[in-house]
Amino acid sequence: MDAYSICYTSPSRRNSSRIYQDLRSVRPSSIPTLDYGLLRKIVTMDASTQHTNGDAAATPHVGIIGAGVSGLRCADILLRHGFKVTVVEGRDRLGGRLHQEKLPNGHWVDIGPNWIHGTDDNPMLDLAKQTKTAVGNWDTGSYIFDESGRLFPVDEGERLADMMWDIIQDAFKHSNTSSAGIPSSKSLADFFQEKVVEKIPESEPEFWRKRQIVLQMSDMWGAFVGSPVQRQSLKYFWLEECIEGDNLFCAGTYRQILNAIAKPVLAEADIRLKAKARRILHRREAGDKVRVELEGGQVLSFDQVVVTAPLGWLKQNLAAFEPPLPGRLIQAIQSVGYGCLEKVYISFPRAFWLSEAGDRNAKGFAQWLSPNYAPDSNPDRWNQEVVELASLTPETSHPTLLFYIFGEQSRHLTTKVAELDDQAERDRFLFHFFKPYYSRLPQYSEASDDCRPTGCLATAWLRDELAGFGSYSNFQVGLEEGDADIETMREGLPDGGLWFAGEHTAPFVALGTATGAYWSGESVGRRIAEAYGREPSH
C-alpha cells in the first residue's frame, strides 16, 4: 500500500465507522481487552520453572523473528518493560522491507515504503519531525496521456480524474456500509463498470470515450495495493482505508526514521543477523519453552516468540510451525492477499520535464493510459505511472523519475532483469522499456544530453524469499471473512507462546503500511507485558 492513498471517513461519521471502532480497540495507548487468564497461568508456570539464582535468570526471554519495523518496535516496548529480547533476522541488516539504497547520482531512495499515509495522529509523521526527515507533496494538476500518447488538456484530465476518485470514494462508502450484502466475487472493477454509466450518461457528448478513459484511469488503483483492480475485493474494499489527513511523500527517505526506531534495540537487545528461522516449535503444554530452529541446526529457546515475518513468508512457510497452526489461523494466512508492487528509479542529468519558465511542467504524477505505441515492449498495454522527484523540498530534490509497477508487469520486469548478467545490461533494458513514456514528457529531446538517463535502480521483492516473494497485504476477490482473518492473525496463539505482528496484523486503518507495522509491533509488545503484569522499567 504505497503509491498513494485515499480516505473518505469524515469526522462526522467516524463514530459509526468500523475502521474507527477497530482503531479504538487496538490503539497502542490501551491494551486490547482480551482474556489473559490462561496466559497468566502459563507465564506463571514458566516463571516457576526458571532458575532463581539472580534476577537475570528470572527475566522472561522473548524471541522476535524479523527485524523490520514491527519487530524493532515490539523489541523496544519489551525492553522498556524489562524483558530480555533476542531479535532473529535472516538478512545481514535491520529494517526488512523498510530499506534504502543509493542511486548512481548519489541520492538515497526508499526501496520499500515511500509514503506516510495520513497525518492524523500518525507516529511515522512524529518520527519524521523528530529526525528532521523532509516530507512533501505536490500541488499540481493531472498530467495524463491517452492510449495514443496524446496529453489530455489539463481541465479535461482533471475532470475525468476527479470522477475516477469520486467512484473510489463511493466504493469505500458502499463497502463500509454494505459489506455483508456484497458478493465475495464482486470486484472494484465491477463497481466501476456500474458507476461510470451513472457518472457519464449517454446524453453526454463522447460518452463512450469518456467512460473508457475513466475505466483506464481506474487501473491505477493497482499501484496502491500491488494487484490489478479486477482482483480487488469490493466486499472488503473498506479494509484499504487509511488514516485521515494528507498523504506525504517521505522526501528524505525513511532512513533516519528507521535509525530512530532501531536505536534502543541496537543498544539493549541481542541481535542475530543472517539467522534464518527454519522451524518454530511453539508451546504444547504450560511451562514448555518455545523453540526456534535456525538454518544450520542451532536451536534457541524462549518464553514467548513474536513472528514478524511478512504475510508472504507465512504463506510459504506454514509447515515451519510445529505443531501445525490451528485451521482458522491457517485459513486467515492463506485467505488475505499479498501484492507485488515494484519500483523503478531512473535518473537524468537534469529534470528536463520542468521548464525554467514554469509554464510546461510535468510536476508530481504523470500517467500513460493503456499505451498502444510500444507493442514490442508492452504488448499487454500496461498502464504506466510515475512520480517525479525533482519538485520535492530543495534539500531532497533530484532529477529522478520513480515508476510504480504491479501485477503481471512486475513479474515480467523482475524476471527479465534477473536474467541479465550485469548492471549495464539491466540499465539498457529498463531504459528501453520506459523510454516510450518518459520521452513524452515536456522538453524531451532525443538530441539533448539532459534527456539521456544516467542510471537506474529496480526493486525485486518478487524474487526475495524473506519478503515472501511480494510486497504488502491486500484484499482479493473471493475473500469471505477479511476482517475476521486480520483479527485472527492479530490475536495469534498466546497460550502457545506464539504471537504475530506486521502490516498484515495492523489496525484496519493502517493495513499494508509502515505505520501499521509499527503499531502492530507496539501492540504485541504491550500485550505480552500485560500478560506478565510488567510495568515500564525505563
N, C-alpha and C positions, 0 to 999 in steps of 0.2 A: 504494500500500500504506500506508494512513494511518489508517483509522478505529480499528482495534485490531489486536492481534497475538496469535498463539498459538504456542507452541513445545512440542515434545514430546521432543526428543532429550535424554535424561538423561545425566549424566556417565558412567554405567556402560556406555553403548553408543556414546559419541561416536567412539571409535576406528574403529568399523565403519560410521559414517555417511558417506555420500558428501558430505554438506554439510561435515563436519569435514575430510575429506581435501581438498576443494576449498579451504577456508579456509586450510589449512596451505600449500597450493601458491601462493596468490596474496596471502597476507597481506602488507601493506606492509613488514613488518620484514625480508622477504627478497625478492630479485628472482626472478621466475619462471625456472625452469630451461629457457629457450629457447635455440636455436642462433642465436647472433648473428654467426656467421662472415661471412655475406653482408652483413649490415647494417654490420658493422665495415668491410668493404671499401668499401661505399658511402659511409659517412661520412668515410672517409679520402680518397676521391676528392673529396668535397665540399670538404674542407679544402684540398686541393691546388689547387682552382680559385678559392679566395678570395684577395683581396688580402692582402698580408702587411705593409703599411706601418702597423704599430701593432697592439697586442693586440686592440683593439675590433673591428677589421676581421676578425680570425680567429675571433671568438667565434661559435659556432653560434647561429643565429637560429631560434626555434621560434614558429610562429603557433598560437594556440589559438582555435578558433571556439566562442564561447559563454562567458559569464561567470557561469554557475551554480556550484554547489558543486564539481562535478568540475573545471570549467575553472579556478576560482580555486585549488583545492588543487594541481592539476597545475602551474600557473604558479608557485606558491610553491616547490614542490620543485625545479623547473628553475632558478629564480632562485638558490636556495641552492647549486646546483651550477655556478653561473657562466654560465648561458646568457643570451642576450638573448631577451626574451619580448615578444611583441605579442599582446594579447587583443582579438579582434574580436567585438563584441557588437551584435546587432541592436536591442536595446532602448535606452532612454535611462537605464538603471540597471544595477547589478550584482545578481546573485542568481538570475536565471532564475525557475524555479518556486518558489524559496525567497524569498517576498515577503510583506510585511506592509502593511496599510492600517489607517486609523483608523476606528472605528465612530463614529456620531453622538454617542455618550456619551463620546467622547474616549479610549477604550481601544484600544490596538494589538491586532490579531489577525492570525494567520497565514492567508494566502490559499492557501499551499501546505501543506507538512507541518505537522502539529500534534504528532506523537508522536516520542518517542525509543524505537525498537523494540529492547528488550533492554538489559540493564545489565551484561552480562558482557564487559568489555573493549571498551566502545563509545566511540569518540572523540567522538561527539556529547555523551555524558554528561560526558566530561572537559572539553569546551569549555563546557558549561553551568556546571560547577563553577568553571572558570577565570573566566568572565564574570559569575559570581553570578546566572545566569539561574534563576529559580524553576521547579521542576518538581513535579509532584504526581500523585496518583491518588486513586481513590475506593474506600473500603472499604464497599461497600454491596451490598444485595441486588438482585434483578431486579425492575424496575418495568415490567411488561408488560401491555398492553391487548389483549384478544382482538378478533376481527373485528367485533364489535358495539360495541366501545368500553368493555367491562367490564374493570375492573382485576382481574388474577388475584390470588388470595391469595398472599402472599409465599412461603409454603412450597411451594405448587404451582408457581408460576413458577420458583422456584429449582430444583426437581427436574427440570422439563422443560428448563430452560436447561442444567443440568448434563448431561443426557442428550444434548442437541444438541452440546455441546462434547466429550463423550466420543466421539461419532461423528466429529467433526472430527479428534480425536486418532487414532482408528482409521484414518481416511483417510490421514493423514500416514504412519503406520506401514506401511500396505498399499502406498502409493505408493513409499515409500523402499525397501522390501524386494522388491517385485514389479513394479516399473515395466515391465520388459521384457515381461512377460506380459499387461499391461493393454492392451486395445484402445484406439487413439487416439480412438475415437468415444465412449468412456465418460466421463461427466461426474461431477462431485461430486454432483450431484442424483441421478443413478442410484444412486450408492453409498448416499446417504441413504435412498432408497426401499427398498433391500435391508436396511439395518441397522435401520431403525426397526421393521421387523417382528420382528426378533430382540429388540430392546430392549423392545418393548411387545407381548407375545403376546396372542392373542385371549382368553386366560383372564383378563386384567386388566380390571376394570370400565372402561367407556367407552373401550376400547382404540382404536376408530376415531377418536374425537375427539382423544385424546392424540397419536396418530400424526400427525393433521392439523396440530396445533399445533407439534409438533417440526419438521415439514416447512416450515411457515410461518416458524418461527424460523431455519431454515437459510438462508432468503433473505437474512438479514443479512450473510452472507459477501460479498455483492456490494459492500458498503461497505468491504470490506477490499481488494479488487482492482479495483473500479471497473467490474465487469461482473457480470451475473446468474450465480447458482450453476449454472444449466443450461448455461452456457458454460465453466465451469471444468474444465480437463482433470484427470481423476483420474490419468492416467498420469504427468503432470508436476506433480502437486499438491505433491510434495516440494520443488519449487523455490519454493514460497510460505513455506517455513520461515523462521524469524527467529533472531536472536541470542538466546541464553538469558538468563534473568533477567526482571525486571519490565519492563513497558511503561509509560512515564511520559509524561504529557501535558506538553508544553512550555508551562507556565502563563505564563511571562514572555515568550513567543514566541521565535522563532529570531532575532530582530533583532540582539541583541548577539553571538550566535554567528556570524551572517553577517558582522558587522563585524570580528570577530576573524579569520575566515578571509580576508577581503578586505584587511586592513590591510597585510600585506607586499607584496601585489600592487599596491595603490594607490601604495605608496612607491617601487617599483622597476620596474614593467612599463610598457610603452607600451599604453594602453587606448584603443581606438577604439569609442566608443558610437555608436548609431544607424548602425551599419555592417553592413548585411545581406549575407551571402555569397550570391552568385548562382551562381558556378561554382567548382569545386575541381579544379584540374588537377594530378594527382599525378604522381610521377616515372615516366617511361617507361624511362629508362636511368640507370645510375650516373653521378652528377655533376650531373644535372638538378636545378633548383630545383623546389619545389612552389609553385604559384601559386594565389592566391585572388582571384577577381574579385568585386568588390563591386557592389551596385546603384549605378548612376551611372557604371560603367566603370572605376574605379580598380582596378589590379592590384597586389597585394602578393606579394613573393617570399620564400620561407622555405626553410630546410634541412629542416625537419620541420613537419608540421601535425597538430594534435590536434583532432579534431572531437568536441565535447562536446554537440552539439545533441541534443534529445530523440529517442527512438526514433520518435515520431510524425512529427517533422520529416524524419528519414531516409526513412521510408516515402513521404512526399510529395515528396521531392526526390532520388530516385535518379538522375534524369537530370542532376543538377548535377555529377556526378563524371565527369571525363574523364581517361584513357579509362574506359569503363564498369567498375564494380566486378566482381570475379570472381563467377561464378554462385553459388558456395557462399555468399559473403558476402551477395549479394542475397537468396538464399533465406532466410538467417538473419534478415535485417532484416524480410522480408515475413512470416515464419512466426510470430515471437513477437508476442503480442497487445499491445494498447495500450488502457488503460481510459479511463473518462470519469467519474471521481469529482469531484463538485462539492460546494460547501458553501454554506449559507445561515445567516448570523448574524442573529438577531432579538433586539433589546434591549428591556428594560422599565424602568419607573421603579424597581421593586423586585423582588426574586426571590420572587414570590408563592408559588412551589411549595415553598418552605422555610418551615415554620411556626416561630414563635418557641419553641414548646414542644418542637419536635423530634420530635413523635410522628406527624406526617403530612408527610413529606418525600419528594420525588422527587429523590433525590440521585444524581449520577453519570449513568448512562444510563437512558433510557426508550425503549420500543419500542411501536409500534402495528402489530399484525399484520393484514395483508390487510384493511384497513378497508372496510366496506360502507356507511358512513354519510356518505360525501362523493361521491355519484355524479356530481355536476356537475363538480367539480374533479379528481376522481381515479377515473374510471370503471374504470380497469385495476387498482384496488385495490393500488397500490404500497405496500409496507411503508414505514413512517416510523421513523427513528431519530434520537435527539437526545442530545447530551451537554450538561449544564448547566454554566455556568462560574462559578456563584456559590459553589461549595463548594471552590474551589481554595485556594491559600495566601492568607493575609489581604491581602498586598500586591498580589495579582493578581486577586482575585475581582471579578466584576462581574455584574449581573443580565442575563445573555445566554444564549440557547439556540442551540446550534450543531447544525443539521440536516445530516446526511450524505445525499447523494443520488447515484444512479448509474444507468447504463443508459438506458433509454428515458425515465425520469423526468428525468434530467439533460438529455437532448436537448429534451424538452418545455419545461422551465422556462427553460433558457438561450435557446431560440428565442422564447418568449413575452416574456421580459424585454427582449430585444433589439428587439422590435417597439414597445415603449413609449417615449414621447418624453422624459419627464423622470423624475427620481428619485421624486417624489411618486407618480406613476402606478405605477412599479415597486414601490414600497413597498406600495401598496394591493393590488396583485396578489398579492404574496408573503404579506402578512398574511392575505388571504382564503384563499389556498391552504393555509397551515399552521394556521389557526385551529381546524379540526376536531380537531387533535391537541393543541396546547398548551392548548386550553380544557378538556381532560380532566385536566390536572394538578391536584393538590390545591390548595385555597384559591382556585381560579379563580372570579371573579365578574364577570359582564358589566357590573355597575354600578360596579366598582372601577377607579379610575384606575391603580392599580398593575398591572392586568392588560391595559392598553392599550399595545401596542408603541409605542416611541418612534423606532425606525429599524431599518434592516436593511442588510445587505451580502451580495451574492451573487457567487460566483465565476463565471467564464465561460471556463474553459480549453478547452471545446469550440469556442469561436469565436476562439481565439488561434492565429494562424499559427505564431508562433515556438515555441509549446508543442507544435506538431504536432497541434493540434485534439484534445487529450486530456490525460491526466494521467500515469499510471505504466504501466510494462510489466507484463504478466501472461501467463498460460499457458492457452490456449484449447483447447477440444475440437478434435480433428483434428491437433494438434501431434504430429509424428513423432520429432523429434530436438531437443527443447527444450534439453537441457544442451549438446549439441554446437553448437546455434545461438548460445547465450550465449558459449561458448568461442571460436567463430569471430569474433564481433564483438569480443570481448575481445582477441583476437590482433591484429586489424587487418591492415594491409599495411606492415610495417616496411620491406620492400625498395622500396616506392613512396613512402616518407616520409610515410605516412598512418596515423594511429592513431585509435582511438575510445575514448571514456570517457563515463561517465554511469551512472545507476542501472541501465541495461539491460546493462552490462558488468561489474557488481559481482560480488564473491564470491557464490556461491549463497545464503549465509546472510543476505545483505543486499540482494538484488534488490528494486528498487522502493522504496528508502528513501533518505533524505538521507545516512545513514551509508554506504550502498553507493556513492552518488555520490562522496562524499569519498574512500573507499578506492580507487575506480577511478581517479580523477584522480591520486592519490598513486602508484598502481602504475605508470601510464603514464609519469609524470614520472621515476620511478626506472629504468624500463626504458630510456628514452631516455638518461639519464645513464650507465647501464651500457654502452650501445652506444658511447658516446663515450669511455668509460673515465674519466669525470669523478668526482672526489670532492667532497663538500660544501665550498664555499668560505667559508660563514659560517653 
